[in-house]
Amino acid sequence: MSWSISSTGKAKDVAVEIAAQAGKINLSDAGEMETVAKVADTIAQTLSTFDPEKPVSVAASGHMGFSDWEKKTGQYQNVSLSIQVIHFTA
């Protein structure tokens, strides 16, 4: 399975949007769902340290795989998370 969440805007708005997107993800593997919840929590905690008006871009994604897909053995997850401030120059 795979999943992704992303949003760009003011930190306070992005935090709300990311939480909403994460809440809509429905995966069949409980471990992968726990990963999504923990990633969303990490994003929320991180953005809570930002100025609420600071423009940011957040993207997170992941997928679960198996070394042997047919036997469903050798389970693993790949996860990527990016939280970046958007800097404007005059």
C-alpha positions in Angstrom: 0.0 0.0 0.0 1.1 3.6 -0.4 -0.1 7.0 1.0 0.8 10.7 0.7 -0.2 13.9 2.3 0.8 17.5 1.4 -0.1 21.1 1.8 1.4 24.6 1.3 0.3 27.8 3.0 0.4 29.4 6.5 1.7 27.0 9.1 -1.5 27.2 11.1 -3.6 26.3 8.0 -1.2 23.6 6.8 -1.4 21.9 10.2 -5.2 21.6 10.0 -5.1 20.4 6.4 -2.4 17.7 7.1 -4.4 16.4 10.0 -7.5 16.2 7.9 -5.7 14.4 5.1 -4.1 11.9 7.4 -7.5 11.2 9.0 -8.9 10.2 5.6 -6.1 7.6 4.8 -7.4 4.1 5.2 -4.8 1.3 4.8 -5.2 -2.4 5.5 -2.1 -2.8 7.6 -2.3 -1.6 11.2 1.5 -0.9 11.4 1.4 1.3 8.3 -1.7 3.2 9.7 0.3 3.8 12.9 3.1 5.2 10.8 0.8 7.7 9.1 -0.6 8.8 12.5 2.9 9.2 13.9 4.1 11.2 10.9 1.0 13.4 11.2 1.8 13.9 14.9 5.4 14.8 14.0 4.2 17.4 11.5 1.7 18.9 14.0 4.3 19.1 16.7 6.9 20.7 14.4 4.5 23.2 12.9 3.4 24.2 16.5 6.9 25.6 16.9 6.5 27.9 13.9 5.0 31.4 13.7 1.4 30.5 12.8 1.6 32.9 9.8 4.9 31.6 8.5 4.5 30.1 4.9 5.5 26.5 4.7 5.4 23.5 2.4 4.8 20.0 3.9 4.9 16.7 2.1 5.0 13.2 3.4 4.6 9.8 1.7 5.2 6.2 2.3 4.6 2.7 1.1 4.8 -0.8 2.4 6.5 -3.6 0.6 7.7 -7.2 1.0 10.9 -8.9 0.0 8.6 -11.7 -1.2 5.3 -10.1 -2.3 3.5 -13.4 -3.0 4.4 -14.9 0.4 4.0 -11.5 2.2 7.4 -12.0 4.0 10.2 -9.5 4.6 7.9 -6.6 5.3 9.3 -3.1 5.3 8.2 0.6 4.9 9.7 3.5 3.1 8.7 6.9 4.5 9.7 10.4 3.4 8.8 13.7 5.2 9.7 17.3 4.2 8.8 20.4 6.1 10.2 23.6 4.6 9.8 27.3 5.2 8.9 29.3 2.1 11.2 32.3 2.0 10.2 35.3 -0.1 12.7 37.7 -1.5 12.0 41.3 -2.5 
